[in-house]
C-alpha cells in the first residue's frame, strides 16, 4: 500500500522541487574521496586522478519493472540502486557515486517518497557510494525512477563483454533462477488477495526467493574475491535479463560459441522445490528467469586452480569457436541450441 490513512500525509507541492531535493538529500553522507562537490550546485564535481571512469544508467517504471501492491517503497529504492551498481561491478570496477531522478504522481505524499529514499540511503551506505545529484518532476502515470551509477577502475583492469576466447571457462557467481520464482509467488499471492482481501499469505517457505526479487544484492564481494585470487576475467556481464540472454551477449561481442552444461547450473534448494510446486522446469527458469544480478564471466583455464574450490563461483561450461555456436548440453548429453527467452521490456506479452 502507498499510504496509511492514520499516518501524516504531506503533499509534495508544499515543498516544491528544490525543497523536496533538500529534504530528501540532507541525511546522505559523503564517503568517497573522489566526491568533491555533491548536491546543491549546478553539477557534481568528481575527481578520479589516474583511474578510468565507468557510467551506467537504468530506468525503473511502475507497471513495467515493479508493482507497488507487493513491492515496498523502501525495497524499491534499495533495488533501484543495486541494479545499477551491478552493472558497474560487471566492468570489474568499484562503484563510487549515484544520481537518482524520480517522476512522481500526486497520489504519492512526501512520506511515501521518504520511504523510497530511505531504501536508496541504505543501499548507498552498505555499498559505500555517494548520492551526488538527480532530478525530481511530476508524472501523470505513477512512479518512474532513473538511476545513474558511476565507478572507477584501474587502467587495464576493466573487463568488457568482448574478451572471451575459445577454451575459456564459463563461470557464474552464486545461484540463479530465484528472483523469477519469487516474482511468481508474489504474483500468485496478489491474485489470491484480489479474491479474498482478508487472506494473509504464508510466505515462510519462500523467504529466499522472495528476497531475491524484492531485495537483490549486487556482487561487490565477487569483484574483491577475484582481486584477492589474482583472477581477471576475460569477459563479464551481470545477469539481469536471464542467463541464456547474457551468455549470447558474451558470445556475440566476443565472436565465440559456448557449451553450457545443464547439470552444472547452480540452483538453490528453494528454487528446485518451488519449480516442482509450480510445475515448472528448473533448467528453463535458470536459463530465462532474469533479475538474479549475479556475475557471469569467462576465465582463462590457467586460472582454474585459483577458483575451483571457491563456493561463490561455479564453472558451468566453456567457450568454443564461433562457428560451433552456443549450445546447452543436457543431462542426457544432447546438444540444444541456446536461445534468448529472457526479459524484454518491449515484449507486448
TAVEN-V870717 format. One line per field, one symbol per residue. burial: 1 if it has 24 or more other C-alpha atoms within 12 Angstrom, else 0. Layout:
BEGIN
burial=???
END
This chain:
BEGIN
burial=0100000000010000000110011001010101100110000001000000111111111100111101111111111111111111111111111111111110111111111111111111101111111111100001111111111110001111111111111111111111111111110010000000000000000101111111111111111001000011111111111111111111110111111111011110011101100000011111111111111111111011001000011111111100001111100000000101011000000
END
